[in-house]
Amino acid sequence: MSDHQTQDTLEPEETEAPESSQGESAQEAEERQVEHAQPEDAQPEDQQDDAAEESTEAEGGGPADEGDIAADYLEELLDIVDLDGDLDIEVRGERTFISIVADEGGDELDDLVGRKGEVLDALQELTRLAVLTATGSRTRLVLDVAGHREQRQSQLKKLADDAVAEVRKHGNVVHMEPMSAYERKIVHDFVAEEGLVSESEGEGKRRHVVVSAG
């Protein structure tokens, strides 16, 4: 029903996330590792600790292999729920990006996104689990459906710009809305480009980015 293709592009290599620590779920542990990619000299101390731990992940079969495994899993899922969609696979450095695109640009895939992307995030975690089961190694692949994450990135840029403007104008510390680890990382990158400081606070679904002048 679905077809997929792999496209290799050259981007800076990213390190893998470590195994979860005792007393912390795998998803929470990964969220604490994935969200920061700034140079260490621009990070708060807790972000530097996160970056230092990222190199402890065991090597797997490689992005191309995990992309094929994930695509097979997603194709079977689309068959089960009787939805049509094409699968595109792109490898950037050591990270795999998979997109499910509606055959004719319709909205039949919206149910796979859900409110605020919650269904998409859950589906991404299930896909990562399928890769873990097949390879024995965790993956940080990113799943998108119907361009949701691309659209959301534009929204996050606007939210980050507003927070930066507030800090510069009033000197306030700005607490942004709760976000997933993937979205927090995007915001951290935007804030770093503006020369301000950001860090994450809160636990679970309340975890959010805090922006300040440093």
C-alpha positions in Angstrom: 0.0 0.0 0.0 2.8 2.4 0.9 6.2 3.0 -0.6 9.3 4.6 0.9 12.7 5.9 -0.3 15.9 6.7 1.5 17.8 10.0 0.9 21.2 10.7 2.4 22.2 14.2 3.1 25.3 15.5 4.9 24.7 17.4 8.1 26.7 17.6 11.4 26.8 14.3 13.2 24.6 13.9 16.3 25.5 11.6 19.2 23.1 8.9 20.5 21.2 9.3 23.8 22.2 7.3 26.9 20.3 4.6 28.6 17.8 5.8 31.2 19.0 6.2 34.8 17.5 4.1 37.6 14.1 5.4 38.7 13.5 7.3 35.5 11.5 6.1 32.5 13.2 5.6 29.1 11.2 8.4 27.6 11.9 10.9 30.4 15.6 10.0 30.3 15.8 10.5 26.5 13.9 13.8 26.8 16.6 15.1 29.2 19.3 14.1 26.7 17.9 15.1 23.3 16.8 18.7 23.9 20.1 20.6 23.9 22.6 20.8 21.0 24.3 24.1 21.8 28.1 24.4 22.2 29.1 23.5 25.8 30.5 27.0 26.5 27.1 28.5 25.8 25.2 26.0 28.0 24.2 26.0 31.6 26.0 23.4 33.7 23.0 20.9 33.6 23.0 21.1 29.8 26.8 20.4 29.7 26.1 17.2 31.8 23.5 16.1 29.4 25.8 16.6 26.4 28.6 14.7 28.2 26.3 11.7 28.7 25.1 11.4 25.1 28.1 9.4 24.0 27.3 6.4 26.2 24.7 4.9 23.8 25.6 1.6 22.2 26.1 1.5 18.4 23.2 0.0 16.4 22.8 -1.1 12.8 23.0 2.4 11.4 20.4 5.0 10.3 19.7 3.3 7.0 18.8 0.0 8.7 16.6 1.6 11.4 14.9 3.6 8.7 13.9 0.4 6.8 12.8 -1.2 10.1 10.7 1.8 11.0 9.2 2.1 7.6 8.1 -1.6 7.6 6.5 -1.1 11.0 4.6 2.0 9.9 3.5 0.4 6.6 1.9 -2.4 8.6 0.3 0.0 10.9 -1.2 2.0 8.0 -2.6 -1.3 6.7 -4.2 -2.1 10.0 -5.9 1.2 10.3 -6.8 1.3 6.6 -5.1 4.6 5.8 -3.2 5.4 2.6 0.1 7.3 2.8 3.6 7.4 1.3 6.7 7.1 3.4 9.8 9.2 2.8 13.0 8.4 4.7 15.8 11.0 5.0 19.1 10.4 6.9 20.8 13.5 8.3 24.2 12.7 9.8 23.4 9.9 12.3 19.6 10.7 12.7 16.7 9.3 10.7 13.7 11.4 9.7 10.6 9.6 8.4 7.5 11.4 7.0 4.1 9.9 6.3 2.5 11.9 3.5 -1.1 11.7 2.3 -1.4 10.3 -1.2 -3.4 13.3 -2.5 -2.6 15.9 0.1 -5.9 15.2 2.0 -6.6 15.3 5.7 -7.1 11.6 6.2 -3.9 11.4 8.2 -4.9 14.0 10.8 -6.0 11.3 13.3 -2.3 10.2 13.4 -1.3 13.7 14.6 -4.0 14.3 17.2 -4.4 17.3 19.5 -1.2 19.3 19.9 0.6 16.4 18.1 0.1 14.0 21.1 -0.9 11.1 18.9 2.1 11.7 16.6 4.5 11.8 19.6 3.1 8.5 20.9 3.4 6.9 17.4 7.0 8.1 17.2 7.7 6.4 20.5 6.1 3.2 19.3 8.2 3.3 16.1 11.3 3.8 18.2 10.4 0.8 20.3 9.9 -1.3 17.1 13.5 -0.4 16.1 14.8 -1.1 19.6 13.1 -4.5 19.5 14.6 -5.4 16.1 18.1 -4.0 16.7 18.7 -4.0 20.4 19.7 -0.4 20.3 17.7 2.8 21.0 17.1 5.3 18.2 16.4 9.0 18.1 14.5 8.9 14.8 12.0 11.6 14.1 8.6 10.8 12.7 6.4 13.4 11.0 2.9 13.1 9.6 1.4 15.3 6.9 4.0 18.0 7.5 2.8 18.7 11.1 6.3 19.1 12.6 7.4 21.5 9.8 4.3 23.6 10.5 4.9 23.4 14.2 8.5 24.6 13.8 7.3 27.8 12.3 5.0 28.3 15.3 7.9 27.5 17.7 10.0 30.1 16.0 7.3 32.7 16.6 7.0 31.7 20.3 10.7 31.8 20.8 11.0 35.2 19.1 8.2 36.6 21.4 10.0 35.2 24.4 13.3 36.8 23.3 11.7 40.1 22.7 10.1 40.1 26.2 13.4 39.3 27.8 15.2 42.1 25.9 12.5 44.7 26.5 11.7 44.1 30.2 14.5 41.9 31.4 12.0 39.3 32.6 12.5 35.6 32.9 10.0 34.0 30.4 8.4 30.6 31.1 7.1 29.2 27.8 4.3 26.6 27.4 5.0 22.9 28.0 6.5 21.1 25.0 7.9 17.8 24.0 11.7 17.2 24.2 11.9 17.5 20.4 10.2 20.9 20.4 12.2 22.2 23.4 15.4 21.4 21.5 14.2 23.5 18.6 13.4 26.4 20.9 16.8 26.1 22.6 18.4 26.4 19.2 16.4 29.5 18.3 17.2 31.2 21.6 20.9 30.4 21.3 20.9 32.0 17.8 19.7 35.2 19.5 22.4 35.2 22.1 20.2 34.5 25.1 20.0 31.7 27.6 17.4 28.9 27.8 17.0 25.9 30.0 14.2 23.4 30.8 12.2 23.2 34.0 9.4 21.0 35.3 8.7 17.3 35.1 6.7 15.2 32.6 4.1 17.0 30.6 4.8 20.2 32.5 8.4 20.4 31.3 9.0 23.7 29.5 11.7 26.1 28.3 12.7 29.1 30.4 14.3 32.0 28.6 16.5 34.6 30.3 19.3 37.1 29.6 21.7 34.8 31.4 
